[in-house]
Amino acid sequence: MLSQSFLLLRRTASYRIKLIMGMEAIAGAKGPVHEKQFGRKSRFFLMAILLGLLAGGTSYWSNNKEVLGLFHDDGIYAVVAKSLSDGAGYRIISLPTAPYQTKYPFLYSYILSWLWSLDPKFPHNIGLLKAANAAFLSGIFIFSYLFYRCRVEGQESESLLFAALVCINPAVFSFTDFTVSDILFLLLSLAAIVISDVSEQCTSRRGSVTLLAVIVALGCLTRSAAVPLAVAGAAHFAWSKRYQDLIYYVCVVVLFITPWWLWVGTHSNQTASSLLEYYVSYSSSPPAFVIMWSDPFGAVEIVWGNLRYIVEALELIFQSRIIPGLLLPIGLLLLFGLWRSLNDQSAFFRSYVVLYLGLVVAFPFPPARYLAPLVPGIYFFC
């Protein structure tokens, strides 16, 4: 059932190539007057690809290829990948009774399982497993470049610098050393934002809507936290009054993720121990908006605690501890940038930032890790 989503993906694979070509074709579609500008953008885009490969290669070279499992989640993803590779199903085979993994969507573990099949000897294959995140980081560099270039015209050099800042940020780069889905989710989020920007200028809107829906669906099959991304896509079309595209978008996203929902529904609640429940469900850690009626003080405690953690996360993102007191002016600059520029952004980007930030604040987990998908936006608004 899980493989049905991948069969559908083949039908839209050609749009990936058209997107990259279209991003460069848009600049040169207006005639010979723009040929020089088109050539300049093409050269910088090629530089972005080369620098992206360099960033990915650097991350792979710096990774510890002898250690796996220090982050807990990276161990779970790797264990499930081995289970998939061995044909045992989507299970956590390191736990008693090998329960089904119904907590984390399957896409990232599925990718790791392909790599595990190439080299099934553990721990010799640790480097290969971590190579996936290195490749994703290369993609993050390229889409960060496009993200900035879509918003600031004629500043290709600044776009390259922006992409470099995103990729070398500790909140992003450090996760390439762990087999966790954060890097893939950031890549898919950036891709969705860029595609939504480019779709406004594409002549083939149905193709761009399909590609956007597929990318968003893949995000949902990577992280449960992609729900704001999916809602932002719907808000994007509703705000633009493109109701036919809205219905089509929703249908494609639902078509992709329904097999996963059905699989989870038929394999949940099969753990006899409450200790194992933590590994297969979020029910042991309900968010603030779920408990706000039954335990309002607990909900306030979650939100207040996460706000304090976000301040610490910003210290990591901006490395402000190097200069004591630096975080205050940076924070004020960020708030000013949000106030001045957020309304100028697309409905997709605005909705995603607001909804995702709300999700981060509401869940009872330290949000430092979960702010990684917002790093490009945080840098941009500063």
Secondary structure, 3 states (H helix, E strand, C coil): CCCHHHHHHHCCHHHHHHHHHHHHHHHHCCCHHHHHHHHHHHHHHHHHHHHHHHHHHHHHHHCCCCCCCCCCHHHHHHHHHHHHHHCCCCECCCCCCCCECCCCCCHHHHHHHHHHHHCCCCCCCHHHHHHHHHHHHHHHHHHHHHHHHHHCCCCHHHHHHHHHHHHHCHHHHHHHHCCCCHHHHHHHHHHHHHHHHHHCCCCCHHHHHHHHHHHHHHHHCCCHHHHHHHHHHHHHHHHCCCHHHHHHHHHHHHHHHHHHHHHHHHHCCCCCCHHHHHHHCCCCCCCHHHHCCCCHHHHHHHHHHHHHHHHHHHHHHHCHHHCCCCHHHHHHHHHHHHHHHHHHCCHHHHHHHHHHHHHHHHCCCCCCHHHHHHHHHHHHHC
